[in-house]
Amino acid sequence: ARQILLARLGLSGQERLRAATALVVGCGALGTHQADLLVRAGVGVLRIADRDVVERVNLHRQVLFDEDDLAAGLPKAEAAARKLRRINPGVVVDARVMDVRAFNVEALVEGADVVLDATDNFESRYLLNDVCVKLGIPFIYGGVIETQGMTLAILPGQTPCLRCLFPEPPPPGALPTCDTVGILPTLPAVIAARQVTEALKCLVDRASVCPDLVQLDLWENSFRSLKVAREPGCPCCSQGRYDFLSVDGAAWVTTLCGRMAVQITPAKESRLDLSRLASALGAAGQVTDNGLLLRFRPSESPGKELLIFPDGRVVVKGTTDEALARGLYARFLGG
C-alpha cells in the first residue's frame, strides 16, 4: 500500500513487480538483504542461488539466518527461502542450492527479468556479466569490503558492462578479502538497498536507472558517483565474446573467503545419491545426513570436514591447501 502511494510507482508499477522474476545470485551479506527487500516489495517470483551452508560467522551480517539454521546445518538458499516465505507468502521463492558455473548459468537465469549480484568472487561476477549481456537481462553489480562498497546497474546494449570498466579479473591475492580486512556489518545493508532500488527501476521504469558507478565509504562518510562509458573495444558487449561462458574440462577449485575452506566443483553436473553415499562413507568416519547435504568427518583426517552436496560439489573445511582438498575429494569420492 505504501509503495502504491508513490507517484513513481503507483498501482501499475506494483503490478509490474508482481509479474516479474528477480534472481539473486549469492545468499550472504548482500544476498540476504536483497532477498528480504525484494520479497517485502512484492516481486512475483524470487529465485535464489547459493552454494554454501550457514556458518556461525555469517550471523554478524547475514540477516535471514539465526542459530536454529546453524544447528540444522541448512544450506543458505534453503534457510533463506523458509524465512522469506513466512515474510510474504504471496511471493514464489525458488531456492537453488548450487554453484553457479558456465554449464548451468543460462538455465539459472532463464526467465529472470533482472539479476542481482551477491557473489563473493570475480569469476562469478564476470560469468553473470557475460550471460546477462548475451541474453539482454539487466544485471545489478555490487561489491563490499571493509567499510567500502560500490554498485553499477548494467543495461545490455545501453550502458557499460563490467568488462568495459574492468577488462580482466584481478589476479589471485591482488585485492583484500573479508578474511584479511573484515567488513562493517552495516555496509551490506546500504549496498544491497542501492542494488534493489536499481532493480526495481529496471522492472518499473528503466529510464530512471542510474547509469553511474557509485562508490561509497560508510566510515569516512564519502560518496562518489562516477560517469562511465561503454568501451568500443569491450570483448563482451562490443565484440559479442562471452569468454567466461566457455566450459572447461576441469573441476573448479576455490578457496572460500573467510572460511578456512576449499570448494571443489566437478566439471560436469551430476546427481549424487546421498543416502547411498552416507552408507559407504560410514566406515571411514562420522557422517551426518540432513536430507540436503552430507557432513563427513574422516577418522584419519582430524580437523577436516567435507560438506557433500547432491550436485557433486564438496566444501572441504579446515584447510586452505587446495592440493590437500583435492586429495580428500579424490580419496572419498573417487573424482
C-alpha positions, 0 to 999 in steps of 0.5 A, a space after each residue: 500500500 505504501 509503495 502504491 502511494 508513490 507517484 513513481 510507482 503507483 498501482 501499475 508499477 506494483 503490478 509490474 513487480 508482481 509479474 516479474 522474476 528477480 534472481 539473486 545470485 549469492 545468499 550472504 551479506 548482500 544476498 540476504 538483504 536483497 532477498 528480504 527487500 525484494 520479497 517485502 516489495 512484492 516481486 512475483 517470483 524470487 529465485 535464489 542461488 547459493 552454494 554454501 551452508 550457514 556458518 556461525 560467522 555469517 550471523 554478524 551480517 547475514 540477516 535471514 539466518 539465526 542459530 536454529 539454521 546453524 544447528 540444522 546445518 541448512 544450506 543458505 538458499 534453503 534457510 533463506 527461502 523458509 524465512 522469506 516465505 513466512 515474510 510474504 507468502 504471496 511471493 514464489 521463492 525458488 531456492 537453488 542450492 548450487 554453484 553457479 558455473 558456465 554449464 548451468 548459468 543460462 538455465 539459472 537465469 532463464 526467465 529472470 527479468 533482472 539479476 542481482 549480484 551477491 557473489 563473493 568472487 570475480 569469476 562469478 561476477 564476470 560469468 553473470 556479466 557475460 550471460 546477462 549481456 548475451 541474453 539482454 537481462 539487466 544485471 545489478 553489480 555490487 561489491 563490499 569490503 571493509 567499510 567500502 562498497 560500490 554498485 553499477 546497474 548494467 543495461 545490455 546494449 545501453 550502458 557499460 558492462 563490467 568488462 568495459 570498466 574492468 577488462 580482466 579479473 584481478 589476479 589471485 591475492 591482488 585485492 583484500 578479502 573479508 578474511 584479511 580486512 573484515 567488513 562493517 556489518 552495516 555496509 551490506 545493508 546500504 549496498 544491497 538497498 542501492 542494488 534493489 532500488 536499481 532493480 526495481 527501476 529496471 522492472 518499473 521504469 528503466 529510464 530512471 536507472 542510474 547509469 553511474 558507478 557509485 562508490 561509497 565509504 560508510 566510515 569516512 562518510 564519502 560518496 562518489 558517483 562516477 560517469 562511465 562509458 561503454 568501451 568500443 573495444 569491450 570483448 563482451 558487449 562490443 565484440 559479442 565474446 562471452 569468454 567466461 561462458 566457455 566450459 572447461 574440462 576441469 573441476 573448479 577449485 576455490 578457496 572460500 573467503 573467510 572460511 578456512 575452506 576449499 570448494 571443489 566443483 566437478 566439471 560436469 553436473 551430476 546427481 549424487 545419491 546421498 543416502 547411498 553415499 552416507 552408507 559407504 562413507 560410514 566406515 571411514 568416519 562420522 557422517 551426518 545426513 540432513 536430507 540436503 547435504 552430507 557432513 563427513 568427518 574422516 577418522 584419519 583426517 582430524 580437523 577436516 570436514 567435507 560438506 557433500 552436496 547432491 550436485 557433486 560439489 564438496 566444501 572441504 573445511 579446515 584447510 586452505 591447501 587446495 592440493 590437500 582438498 583435492 586429495 580428500 575429494 579424490 580419496 572419498 569420492 573417487 573424482 
